[in-house]
């Protein structure tokens, strides 16, 4: 799926925004431009820049992971709100820019989204994630594994079912699921079992 050079893959594996900025500047100056370097900078700014605090680096795509989980839980009464918010999020994440650049733009968006998903997953590794009994009991490894699978289902299949934005969310779903399936050899099986349970695989 959209191979990148080893140099660019170092950028797309790096989780820390400041180091990513340094790598992006270096690679845009040293690597051949496939036509998407300007778009890569747009994606970086859309994801990490904080207009209210210049110089401060945030992660808006990480926030989208969490907000999409919440939108997936919206009842049909509030479906319109979820649709509007997801469309707004996709626009803010510069999805339209990928289409204008063709394959190079689609690849840049895919790897940026996959990096964001991987960063979200790394935040779910400690015992503080999915704590039990009002946060008093640390989570078990099995509990975190199952909770993460549900999170991934909600931020992909769940939010897609709630909003009906199948085509618009396709790049997001592809990147997030590929990142999740790469975690371990049983991740795909866990997801498919949960998907069958939640919606009969439909």
BELZINOR-V563698 format. One record per helix or strand of 2 or more residues. SS is the DSSP state (alpha for helix, beta for strand). FROM is the first residue (numbers start at 1). TO is the last residue. If there is no record, write none. Layout:
SS|FROM|TO  SS|FROM|TO
//
This chain:
alpha|6|13  alpha|17|30  alpha|37|48  alpha|60|72  alpha|76|92  alpha|95|101  alpha|103|122  alpha|141|163  alpha|166|181  alpha|187|199
//
